[in-house]
């Protein structure tokens, strides 16, 4: 029996096409990777019109973040690590030392790259507003990247637009994570997820993004499997290689840095699960501020409604989606579950329990990535309900319901003034610190938002 006969007999026994059986293993793996990471269809818009659309969308997205009540307060207030870490280190250390200095157990390269020229070149009074503007702009750019990258997976333009817009208008992202460098890494991780899925991405700008994100987020290692799949595809390897190299640098930095625990409080698994459910499906639709009203008043009923709203489209994606769509749904849900449970378990303090006043108001930042991943899975389902008369009706109705719920969440959030900073203004902090310097001090202590945060800076810096 010759070799071809053996191959034919073997492939027949396992139900495999003999032609496929003769292919090299590497070719078969590349074929599988190509199905998992499909090419995006070309945009129907002319290039000039598309560029104008992206410029307008970027401007609107940035303005929205800066003009809502919470956003306006960041023009006049500085937040947490923005002052106590990024401003402080920029003043005290040279550029290279500041950039490579870990904080909280990992590198923060992007915030430090933004802070360094601001601290070095601009007067102290401009630190707060410039930090706010640049942070809003980075988040808007990530939304544009998600819109472009998801073309290969989302056919409906309205669904794709809404999916990308959530990076900016997500209710849980409009308070604590808004307009500050400190929380950019949550959005960067989501941007890298879609950048790695974007097979036809422009190589240089996307490679820069994934490198900066990998050197900024401590959770980039969750995306390594996607990068490894991308390495199988010729023409798409440079972005993956850049990401893996930067992730390795982040791993080295983390291995050499000790991370201090937030507290000695011990969690119970059921506490983490319930907190995660309220922080993702429910808070994802309504915002954390509304959960403190809904949960005490109605118990688990609002949570069940949120699970139904998100769950049905997700089931539709798993039922009718392609291999690529199903994998993206499963990976998104898995990543979201890992991030929220790991964030809560490793940083647990008793005020995170849902029995505490405010329910989920503390550490709202933990909800950002899991909610964005959840809505990615939801968007894929809303895009893929069968195109039969009943399917179209269900798809349109469910889109309207989810859109209305999200719009109500955003409107309620902005009307209640949630996330508005009301502590010491940055202008007052500068004035008080200059008064200390005028009294003969060599260093002045900046006191700013949130309560308890301070930064000691040389009086020479404040004299500029």
Buried (B, 14 or more C-beta within 10 A) or exposed (E): EEEEEEBBEEBEEEEEEEEEBEEEEEEEBBEEBBEBBBEBEEEEEEEEEEEEBBEEBBEEBBEBBBEBBBBBBBBBBBBBBBBBBBBBBBBBBEEEEBBBBBBEEBBBBBBBBBBBEBBEEEEBBEBBBBBBBBBBBBBBBBBBBBBBBBBBBBEBEEBBBBBBBBBBBBBBBBBBBBBBBBBBBBBBBBBBBBBBBBBBBEBEEBBEBBBBBBBBBBBBBBBBEBBEBBBBBEEBBBBBBBBBEBBEBBBEBBEEBEEEEEEEEEBEEEBBEBBBBBBBBBBBBBBBBBBBBBBEEEEEEBBBBBBEBBBBBBEBBBEBBBEBBBBBBBBBBEBBBBBBBBBBBEBBBEBBBBEBEEBBBBBBBBBBBBBBBBBBBBBBBBBBBEEEEEBEEBBEEBBEEBEEBBEBBBEBBBEBEBBBBEBBBBEBBBEBBBEBBEEEBEBBEBBBBEEEBBBBBBBEBBEE
